[in-house]
């Protein structure tokens, strides 16, 4: 961005912007999935810094970037035509013009399509190998935060299923246009994510010689083939072959587009089951399992995944369930079963014992329960050793907030203005309630930006009345940190703090050098937690009103012994 000296140039300045990109750290040439709110935030920032003379947009092969082109050009023509709260309305208006009568179904799907890609674009689903090797390179975790990888698969399945229903009933004269503008990008992105994540789970389960790995290998190949079929239909079958050669399923033949590395076929005759408790690094054979501490009335359950060591079905029934507990099951695609433990606000505090019969054997689950002596909303109360919430939920009434919709992992971000000595109210303020004490990590997810002048992008954190802790979000161009920030569309920073006792606490965040675009916040009392995204995504997405509230656990009560 222009510094003060550059703003005074008589020739003015402009912007060259990409919605299609060839280069480091990785290309995105395929599906055009940049969040509209990110385009708004970056172009608004350019405008405010006097980059007004010329705007150039790199559109690549144009298709399927038609909507993002229109969004950019509307801002270029009239910067005031879109504001931070009308971004989703702009998309709805576009859908209404293109597909009259369907906008209320289409716009929520496209909004979620962009929000999911804000976590990770489809072209970026191949992760660099970690220190532990390619088998562990994907940081989406199937056994953390109630199955964060499975949750991503679920939402993409929701998108592709809903889009398929609309496609089947779409007016004939609009059918091909709908396929190009909506159905192909949504369904292809869904299959790319499922292809990669199913392969990751297959490799993970193969390490424990679990036959479920075979199912996930087959599912991964199926999604690879589906992308081929969708692309074939795009190029050869819609509009009588008008767009032949326009769409490629593997731009520049990069490895992310190939069929993933899959394990060898698992043949196992070993009997028995393995239990994988959410948050644990590996499964267990134990008959007595301790679950993470649950908070009364919390919406997020404790989950256990049951894996069969041979190809037999898993048979289960509840034997002894304490009052005010609910046990639900969700059969998963590999033949395994996920069990979720819920409790309502009137459950008994302390150590509770749950007994379940699995394949004829008895298993005991120890579930500690705690209750919060506060009226705070549940999202600000510790549950299973963490608290996570969207940054837009700050409660400083004296801070004149600006919220940019359709921006960030949580679906909207808070613009925190640069603090100054004359205005001490320019800070975000949060309250949380903990059952734990001692050291914790405070994770702050913000939108990555380049500094305008000096190489400084810092914020200060104050816990309760403790001394400020200064954190930098600055990343030098083309460094490893910059690459990671670009690929995840978020700068995820952390700081360590200590609280002496449980109960109510406060967080203050100050932007020190430039405005800070706050997305998500998490207080985590668990060391070395392996996760990809803070678990409060899609918080404001309107597609939630079209689906079941719980994306992972179906409402199937565990059969109870009579």
Secondary structure, 3 states (H helix, E strand, C coil): CCCHHHHCCCCCCEEEEECCECCCCCCECCCCCCCHHHHHHHHHHHHHCCCCCEEEEECCCCCCCHHHHHHHHHHHHCHHHCCCCCHHHHHHHHHHHHCCCCHHHHHHHHHHHHHHHHHCCHHHCCCCCECCEHHHCCCCCCCCCCCHHHHHHHHHHHHHHHHHHHHHHCCHHHHHHHHHHHHHHHHHHHHHHHHHHHHHHHHHHHCCCCCHHHHHHHHHHHHHHHHHHHHHHHHHHHHHHCCCCCCCCCHHHCHHHCCCCCCCCCCCCCCCEEEEECCCCCCECCCEEEEEEEECCCCCCEEEEEEECCCCCCCEEEEECCCCEEEEEEECCCCCEEEEEEECCCCCCEEEEEEEEECCEEEEEEEEEECCCCCCCHHHECECCEEEEEHHHCCCCCCCCEEEECCCCCCEEEEECECECCECCCCEEEEEEECCCEEEEEEEEECCCCCCCCCCCEEEEEECCCCCEEEECCCCCCCHHHHHHHHHCCEEEEEEEEECCCEEEEEEEEECCCCEEEEEEEEECCCCCCCCCCCCCCCCCHHHHHCCCCCCCCCCECCECC
